[in-house]
Amino acid sequence: MQNVAIILFGFVLLVFQSTVAHLGPIDLFVPNAALSIVLYMGLHNYNASRGALISFAIGYLTDTFAGSPMGLFTFVAVAAFLISRVASLRLFLQGWFFEIVLTFFLTLIASLLILGLRALFDRDFGSLLTHLKIVVSRAAATAVVAPLVFRGMAKIERASAKRKSTGRKVLRY
C-alpha cells in the first residue's frame, strides 16, 4: 500500500509541476518534484529492488506527462535512485541543509544525463548554453522544493508504519 501511495504522491507532484510550468511566467524555475521522491528513496535506505521499481514507475509517469521519448525519464529516474543510494551509503550527513545541497547536485547530475541523451539523439537540440542555464535553474528550484517533498514522503512512511502497527490483531482464546 505504501508503494501505491508513493506513486500517487508522484502523480500529484507531476500535476503540480506541469501546472507551474504552464502558469508561471518563466519556464526556468520549474522544480522537478518527482525526482525529489526518487532521491528521497535513495537517501533513506529503501530496498534497491523496491526503490528501483517505484523509480521506474515515477519515471514512466514523468515520460507520459512530459511527452518526451519514452524511456528517457524512466532511465534517468532509476539511475538517479541508484546514484543517490550510493551517495547515502557513503555520506552520513543529515538535516535540511544536507538535503538541499545533495538534491541540488543529484538533480544537476540527472539533468545533465537527460541533456546528454537528448543531445545524442535529438537532431534539433538548440543552444547548449541555453540548456545549461535551464538545468542549473531547475536544479536550484528542485533543491528548494525538496524539503517539502521529503516531509511528504516522511508522512507517507509514518502513516504506513502506523497502519502496520494497528493492523489486524489475532484473537486468542
C-alpha positions in Angstrom: 0.0 0.0 0.0 2.9 2.3 0.7 4.3 1.8 -2.8 0.9 2.9 -4.3 0.8 5.9 -2.0 4.3 6.9 -3.2 3.4 6.6 -6.8 0.2 8.6 -6.3 2.2 11.2 -4.5 4.5 11.3 -7.5 1.4 11.7 -9.8 0.2 14.6 -7.7 3.6 16.3 -7.8 3.7 15.8 -11.6 0.3 17.5 -11.9 1.7 20.4 -9.7 4.9 20.5 -11.8 3.0 20.7 -15.1 0.6 23.3 -13.7 3.5 25.5 -12.5 5.3 25.1 -15.9 2.2 26.3 -17.8 1.0 29.1 -15.5 4.4 30.5 -14.5 5.8 33.4 -16.4 9.3 31.8 -16.7 9.9 28.2 -17.6 13.4 28.3 -15.9 12.4 27.8 -12.3 10.1 24.8 -12.5 11.1 22.2 -9.9 11.4 18.5 -10.8 9.4 17.4 -7.7 9.0 13.8 -8.9 12.8 13.5 -9.0 12.8 14.5 -5.3 10.8 11.4 -4.5 13.3 9.2 -6.2 16.2 11.0 -4.4 14.4 10.6 -1.0 14.1 6.9 -1.6 17.8 6.6 -2.4 18.8 8.6 0.6 16.6 6.9 3.1 17.6 3.3 2.7 14.8 1.9 0.6 15.4 -1.6 -0.7 17.2 -1.5 -4.0 14.7 -3.5 -6.0 11.7 -1.8 -4.4 13.2 1.7 -4.9 14.2 0.9 -8.5 10.7 -0.3 -9.3 9.0 2.7 -7.8 11.5 5.0 -9.5 10.7 3.2 -12.8 7.0 3.9 -12.3 7.6 7.5 -11.4 9.9 7.9 -14.4 7.4 6.4 -16.7 4.7 8.8 -15.4 7.2 11.7 -16.0 7.7 10.5 -19.6 4.0 10.4 -20.1 3.5 13.9 -18.7 6.4 15.4 -20.5 5.7 13.9 -23.9 9.4 13.1 -24.2 10.7 10.0 -25.8 9.5 7.0 -23.8 12.2 5.7 -21.5 14.2 8.9 -21.1 13.0 9.9 -17.7 12.4 6.3 -16.8 16.1 5.5 -17.3 17.2 8.7 -15.5 14.9 8.1 -12.5 16.3 4.6 -11.9 19.8 5.9 -12.4 19.2 8.8 -10.0 17.8 6.4 -7.4 20.9 4.2 -7.7 23.3 7.2 -7.6 21.5 8.6 -4.5 21.6 5.2 -2.8 25.3 5.0 -3.3 25.7 8.6 -2.0 23.6 7.7 1.1 25.9 4.8 1.8 29.0 6.9 1.5 27.7 10.1 3.2 26.3 10.1 6.7 25.1 13.7 6.8 21.5 14.6 7.9 19.4 17.7 8.1 17.6 20.0 5.8 20.7 21.8 4.6 22.3 18.5 3.5 19.0 17.6 1.8 19.0 20.8 -0.2 22.7 20.6 -1.2 22.6 16.9 -2.1 19.3 17.3 -4.0 20.8 20.2 -6.0 23.9 18.2 -7.0 22.0 15.0 -7.7 19.4 16.9 -9.8 22.2 18.6 -11.6 23.7 15.1 -12.5 20.3 13.7 -13.5 19.6 16.8 -15.7 23.0 16.6 -17.3 22.3 13.0 -18.1 19.0 13.9 -19.7 20.7 16.8 -21.6 23.5 14.4 -22.8 20.9 11.8 -24.0 18.9 14.5 -25.8 22.0 15.9 -27.4 22.9 12.4 -28.6 19.6 11.5 -30.1 17.8 14.8 -30.9 18.7 16.5 -34.2 17.1 19.8 -33.3 18.8 20.3 -30.0 19.4 24.0 -29.9 22.0 26.0 -28.0 23.9 24.2 -25.3 24.4 27.4 -23.2 20.6 27.9 -23.1 20.0 24.4 -21.9 22.7 24.6 -19.3 21.1 27.7 -17.8 17.8 25.8 -17.6 19.5 22.8 -16.0 21.1 24.9 -13.3 18.0 27.0 -12.5 15.7 23.9 -12.4 18.2 22.1 -10.1 18.1 25.1 -7.8 14.3 25.1 -7.9 14.2 21.4 -7.2 16.6 21.8 -4.2 14.3 24.5 -2.7 11.2 22.3 -3.0 13.0 19.1 -1.9 12.5 19.5 1.9 8.7 19.8 1.4 8.7 16.7 -0.8 10.8 14.9 1.8 8.4 15.9 4.5 5.5 14.5 2.5 7.4 11.2 1.9 8.1 11.0 5.7 4.4 11.4 6.4 3.6 8.6 4.0 6.2 6.4 5.8 4.7 7.3 9.2 1.1 6.6 8.0 2.3 3.2 6.6 4.1 2.3 9.8 1.0 3.3 11.9 -1.2 1.2 9.7 1.1 -1.8 10.1 1.2 -1.4 13.8 -2.6 -1.2 14.1 -3.2 -4.0 11.6 -5.4 -7.0 12.3 -4.9 -8.5 15.7 -5.2 -12.1 16.3 -7.7 -13.1 19.0 -6.5 -15.8 21.3 -8.9 -17.8 23.3 
